[in-house]
Amino acid sequence: MLDIRKEFPGIVANNNITLQVKQGEIHALLGENGAGKSTLMNVLFGLYQPEKGEIRVKGKKVNITDPNVANDLGIGMVHQHFMLVDTFTVTQNIILGNEPRKFGMIDMKRAEKEVLELSERYGLKVDPQAKISDISVGMQQRVEILKTLYRGAEVLILDEPTAVLTPQEIKELITIMKSLIKEGISIILITHKLKEIMEVCDRCTVIRKGEGIGTVNVSETNPNELASLMVGREVNFKTEKKQAEPKHAVLSITDLRVHDARNVPMVKGLNLEVKAGEIVGIAGVDGNGQSELIEAITGLRASEAGRIMLNEKDITNLTPRKVTQSGVSHIPQDRHKFGLVLDFPIGENMVLQTYYQQPFAKGGVLSFKNVYQHARTLIQEYDVRTPSEYTKARALSGGNQQKAIIAREVDRSPDLIIAAQPTRGLDVGAIEFIHNKLIEERDKGKAVLLVSFELDEIMNLSDKIAVMFDGDIVATVEPGEINEQELGLLMAGSKKEKVGGE
C-alpha cells in the first residue's frame, strides 16, 4: 500500500501511509485507538475507497473496489466484531456465498469434508456441524479464519484478534498463526498489545493520528520503544499508587445465588465485601459467574437468594435505575450491548443515566443545550477524541467509546464503581488513562470493584484480589503475596495451601 490517503467528513483518517508486507511474515499494524489502523485495512479489503495512493499485489497495481475483489486477489479479513450467522452451522457460515453444488443443490457432505480437511491442515480444530450460537468466542474466531482460507486467502488481516479471547485461547491463536505462516500465508495483525507483537511478529508498522511513523524489525526493538512510537511520549506501564486506606464497607454481599438465562446456577452462595477507598479485583476464567454477579448487583438480573447491601441499605433485586440512584456506577464489559446507544450522538450517550434530572430536563422536557454543554466539558476532561459532541457513538474508535462511558459513570460521583473489563481492546495510552482515573476515584474514598481477565491489570490495580471459581470466591489474596502463575492456579480451581506448597 503506497501513500494511501483516506478522508471522512472533517477528519483525515489515513494521511499518505505506506505499508509493505512480505510473504510468510506476521506484520503488526500498531497504533492507538482511532489512529487509523482499521480504516487502512478496510481500504485494503475494499470496504473503503482511498482518495489517493495505490495498492500493489505481487508487484501488480490493483483496484480493490469491494471485498469480493479482495477475496479474488487472495486478501481475507477477520473483523474485530465477527460477521457470523448465529443460527447457521460452522460449515454453512464458511461456505456462505461460495457453496459447492451438486445437481443444482448445495452439496453439504462435500462442504463438511472440505471444511474438516482445511481445519486439520491448519490446526484449526472445529466441529463442522456445530451451531455458531453453541460455540465459544475462540472457536467462532477460528471459523472466521477458516472462512477466509476457504476463499483462498494468501494475506490474512486479523483486526484486534485477541481482544475477546481468554489467555488460553490467545496461546492457541498464536500457535495457529505460526502454522499459517509456515504454509506461506502472510498475516497483518492489527493490535496494540505489545506483549503479543514481541512474541509473534516479524515486523511492525506504527501509525499515530493517521500518519505513518515507520516500520521496525521486532527483534531489534522493545515494548517501551514501541509504546513511545505509538503514543508519541513515554508510557508508564506500572501504575503508580499510594497504599490504600480502606474505611467502612460500601458493598456487602451475603450468600448470593444467581441463575443464568437457562436457569443454571452460576453464582453459588457468594460472599464479598468492598470498602470505601479500595480496589477489589475479581480474578477468574471467563464463565465462572462473573457476568451474573455484576448483573445481579446492578439490577440487570434477579438474584435467587442472598443479600446485596450498599452502605447498609438493601439493594437486592432493585431496578437498574434505583440501583444507579443508590450510588452505583457500572462500566459494562460489552460497551456496544450495554454501554452505549450506538446510533445516538456521543453527547446524548453521556447523559443516559441522568437525562431525566435537572439541568438536563425540566418539566419532562429535555434541554439539549445543557446536554451538549455538559458533553463538551466531559469530552475535554476525559480526552475523548471525536469530531464533535454531535458525532454518532458508533463512529468513534473503541477506546474513545470506552472513555465516554467512563466519563459518564465517574462524573456522577458514585459510592461504588463496578468496572468490568474496563480496558478490553484498548491501547497502552488509553489503559494508562483509565487506570489512573480508577485510582483517583479510589483515593477520593470511592469503592471500586474491578472484574478483568487481564491478570497484569488485576495485579497492577487491585488492593485486594478475590479469586472466583465455579460461582464462588475461593480465595482472597494481596497482590504482593502472589505471582501471576499462582493466581492462574487458583483461577483453575487449585486450593490455596496447595498453590503455596508446590
N, C-alpha and C positions, 0 to 999 in steps of 0.2 A: 504494500500500500504506500503510494508515494504522494506526499504533500496533500493529504486529504483535508478538505475543509467542509464542515457541516454546520449550518446555522439553523436556529429556530427563532421565532419572533422574540426579539430583544436579547438574544443570547447566542454567542459563538461557542458551540459545544466542542468542536474539534477545529483547531487552528493550524492548518498545514502540518499534519502529523505524518511521520513516515514509520512504517513497521515492516520489517523483513523477517520472515520465518523460514528456517531450513527444514529439509525433510528429516523426519525421525528425531525431532527435538521437542522438548517441553519448554515452551516460551511463555514466560509470565508477562501479563499486562497489569502493571501495578499503578494504583493511584487512589486518592481519597474518594469518598462518596461524592458523586457529582463531578468528578474530574473529566468525564467524557469517555470512559473505558467501554461501557456497554454501547454507547452511541457509535463508537468507531467499529465495534464488532457487528452492530446492526447494519452498518454500511457494507461491511464485507459480506454479510449474509443476505443482502438485497432488500432488507426491510426499509432502509432509508436510501435516498439518492444523494450523493455529495454535491456541493456547489462547485467544487473543483478538485483536481487531483486524479490519479489513475491507479487502477488495480491490475497487477500482472500475476498470472498463474503460470508457473513453469516458464517464465520469460515472455509469455504472450499477453498482450494487452486484452483485457476482457471488460464487458459491460454487464454488470450484475443488476438486472432490472427487478428481479424478485427472487424469493427463496428457492423456487424451482430451478432457476438458472444456477444458483449457488450449488444446489444438490447435484446438478448435472456436471458441474466443474469439480465435484469432489469435496465441497465445503459443507460441513454439518454443524449445527449449533444446538447445545443443550442449554436452555434458558434457566435463569435463577428460579422462576416460578414455572413448574413443569406444565407442559402442554399435553396432558393425557386425558383420555375419556374414562372417567371413574368406573362406569358400568361395563366397559369392554374388558376383554381378557388381555393378557400380556401380548399374545400373538396378534390379536385384532388391532391393537394400538401400533404395533411395529409395522404391520403391512399396510396400514391405512393410506389409501391413495396409490398404493403400489401392489395391489393384490394379485397373486398368481391365480390364473383362471384355468378351468377345465370344462369344456363344453359350455362356455359362457358363464359358468358358475364359479364362485370363489372356491379354490382348492385348499380347504382348511388343513387337510392332512399334510400336504406338501409344505404349506406355510409353517406349520408347527415343527416339521422336520428341519426346515431351513433355519428357523429361529434357534432350535436346540443346537444344531451344528455350529451356528455363528456364536452362540453363547459359550459353548465349550472351547471353541478355537481361541477366544479372547479371555477366557477365565471369568466370564460374567454369568455366574450360575443363576439362572432364573427358571421358574416353572412356567412353561408356555401357556398353560391352561388357567393359571391363577387370575382372579379378577383384580384390577388395579386397586379398588377400594379395600381389598383384603391384605395388601402387602405393605411393608414398611417404606418409609421415605427413601431409605438407602436403596431398596430394591427398585422403587419407581425410577430412581436416577439411572440405574443400570438399564432399565427399559428404554429410557431416553437415549442413552448412549448406543444401545443396540439398534434403535430406530434409525440413527444416523449411519451406522455401519451397514445396515441392511440396504441403504440407498447408495452405498459405495463411497462413503466419506474417506478422504485421504488427509484432510485438515479438519480437526475437531475443535470447535470453540466451546469451552466449558465456562459458563458465567457463574462465578461465585459457587462452585460446586459443593463446597464443604460447609456453607452457611447453615444448612439444616440437618447436618449429619452428626451422629454421636462419635466420640473419639474412636470407637471400634470400627465404625463404618468409614471414617476418614482413612484409617490404616488400610482397609480393604480397597478403597478407591485409589490410593497411591500405588498399591500393587497392580491394580488394573491398568493405571496409566503407564506404568513401566512396561507391562506386557504389550500394550498397544504400540509404543514407540519401537519395540523390537520388531514389530511387523511393518515398520516403515511409515507408520501414521504420525503426522505432526499434530501436536496439541498446543492450542493457545489457551492459557489458563488466566481468566480474569479473576484477580484476587487482591486482598490487601492483608492477607495473613502471611507475615514474614517468615514464620517458622516453616510453613509449607513450601514457600519459594526456596528456602535454603535446602530443604530436604529433597525436593523433587525436580527443580527446574534447571535447565542448562543456561538459558539467558533470560534477561529481564528488561523490558522496555517500560520506562516510567513516564506517566502523564501527570501534569499538575495544572489544574484550572484550564483544561482544554489545550495545553501546549505540550509538545513532546520534549521531555527533558534529556532523554538519551537512552542508550541500551548498554547494559553492563553484563559481563560474564559472572554468573552467580558464584563460581568458585573463587573469584577474585574480590568479593565484597563481603559485607556482614550486615546483620539486621539493623544496626544503628545507622549505617551509611544509607541503606535503602529507605529507612524511615525518614531521614532528613531530606533525601532526594524527593520523596513523595510529598512531604508536608511543607518543605522549604524552611524548616527550622529544626533544632534538636528536640527529640521527643523523649519524655521521661517514662520508661517502661514500669518502673517501680513507683506505685502511688505513695506519695509522702503523707503520713498521717500521724497525729499525736495519739497517745494512749487513750482509749475510750474511757469515759466516766459514766457508766450506766447508772440510771436513777430508778424511778418506780417502773413497774410493769405496765406497758401500754397495751400489748396484746397478750391475752392468756387463753390458750386453747386446752380444753379438758376432754379426754375420751371421745374425740371426734370420729364419727363414722360417716363416710360419704360413698355413694354408689356412682358408677358412670352411667352413660346413656343406655347401656344394655342391662342395667341393674346389677352389674358385677361390683362387689365391694372393692373399692380402690384405696380408701383411707380407713385404717382399721384400728380404732381406739388410740388415736394420736394425741400426744401432749406436747405443747410448745409454748415458750414464753419469749417475748421480745420486749426489751426495756427501752425507755427513753435514752437517747444518747449512745445507742449501739447499733451495729450492723450484724444481723444474724444471717449467715449464708446457709442455704439448703443445698447440700451436695447429693447427687443421686443420678443414676442412669435414667434416661427418659422412660416414662411409662410406669414409674413406681408410685404414682399417686400425686405427684407434684401439681399437675394441672387441676385435678379435682380439689385439692387442698386450697389452692388460690381461688378457684371459682366459688368454693363454699364460704371463704372469708369475705369475698367481695359481693356475695348475694347472687351470683350467676348460676349457682347450683344449690339445690336443697340439701341440708345435712339430715342424715337418718337419725343420728343420736349425738350427744355431747354438747358442749357449750363453747361459744366464741365470745370472749369478753374484750371490750375496748374501753380502757380507762374505767374499769369496774362496771361498765354498762353492758348488758347482754345484747349482742347484735346478731345472734344466731337466726338465720332464715329471714332477715330483713330484706327488703327490696334493694337492688343496686343503688337507687338514688338515696335511700335512707342510710345505707352503709357509707356512701360518699359524704353525705351531710354530717355523719357522726365523726368524720375526720380521717377517712381512709382515702389514699390516692393509689391508683393502680396503673402501672406501666405494663401493658399486657404483652404476653410472649408472641402473639401474632398481631403485628401492628396493622395489617390490612383488614383482618377479620374483626378485631375488637378495639383497635386504637383510633381508627380514622374513618370518616365517610369520604371515600376517595374522590367522589365527584363534587364534593363541596370545596369552596376556596379554603386555603390554609388558614385564613383569618377566622372563618366560621368554625373550623375544627378546633381552634384554640379556646372556644367558649362552650364546647359540647357539655361540660359538667355544670356550667354556671349561667347559661344563656337566659334562664328564667328569672335571674336575680338582678337587682339594681347593680351597676348602672346600665346593664345590657338590655333590660326590659322594664317598661313602665306601664302599668295598667294592662298587661298582657300584650303589649306591642313592642317588637324588637327595635332597639336603637342601633342601626347598622353603623352609624357614625362612631359610637362608643365601642362597638365590637371591633371595628378595624383599627381604631386608635390604640386599643389595648393590644391587638395583634402586632402592630408596628413596634410597640415597646418590647414585647417578648421576643420578636424576631431579632431585634438588635441585641438584647441582653443574652440570648442563647445562641447567637451566631447561626441562625437558620438561614441557609443560602437559598434564596428564592427570588425570581424576577420581581415579584411583589406579593403583598398580602392577599391579592385577589386571584393568584395562581391556584389552579386546582391541586389538591393534595397529591393526586396520582402522578403529577408532572415532576414532583420533587424526587431526588435520589433517596434511597433507603435511610441513609444517615441523617439527612435533613428532615425526613418524615419523623424519625425517632427523636430528634432534638425538639421538634414541635410538640410531640406527645409529652416529653419530659418537661418542657416549658409549661404546658397546660397543667400537668399534675403537681409539679413542685410549687408553682406560683400560688396555688390555693392554700399554701401553708398548712398541710395536714399534720396530724399527730403520728400517723403510720403511713409509710410509703412502701408499697409492695412493688418490687422491681423484678419482673420475670424476663429473663434473657435480655437485659437492657441494652446489651451491646452486640446482639446477634447480627452478623453481617455488616459490622461497621469497621471503619479503618482506624489505625492507631491514634490519629489526631482526635477523632470523634470519641473513641474509647476513653482517652485521657480526660477529655472534657466532661464526659458523663460520670466517670469515676470521681473526679474532683467535686462535681455537683452533689453526688450522694454523700461524700464525706463531709462536705459543707453543711448539708442538712442534718447529718448525724451530730456535728459539732454545735448545731443550734438547738440540740436536745430532742430531735425527732427520732422515732424508732424506724429502722429500715429492715425489711425482710427481703433478702436477695435470693432469687432462685436462678441458678445458672448451670449449664452443662460444661462451661469452660472452667476447668479446675484451677488454672492460674488466676482467673478472675475471683473465684471463691477464696483462694489462699491470700490473694493480694488485698481484697477489700474487707473481708469479714473480721469481726472481733471475736466471733464465736461461730463454729461450724456445726450444724445439725445434719447428720447423715441419714438420708431417707432410703429405706429399702422395703419393698413389698408393703407399702402403705403405712409404715410406721417409722418413727425416729429410732434408729438402732444404736446411735452413739452421738454424744456431743463432745466436741474437742476444741482446743485452742489452736489457731493456725501455727503458732510457734512450736507446738508439741508434736507435729506430724508432718510427714513429707507427702508428695503427690502420690507416690506408689502405695503408701499405707492407706491413704484416703481412698484410692482406687479399690483396694482390697475390701475396705469397709463397705463401699458402694456396691460391691459384688456380693455382699452378704456375709463376709467373714466376721467372726466375733472380735471385739476389740483386744481382749487378752491375747488371742491367737496372733493378731497382727503384730503387737509389740513383741511377742515371744519368738517370732520367726526370724 
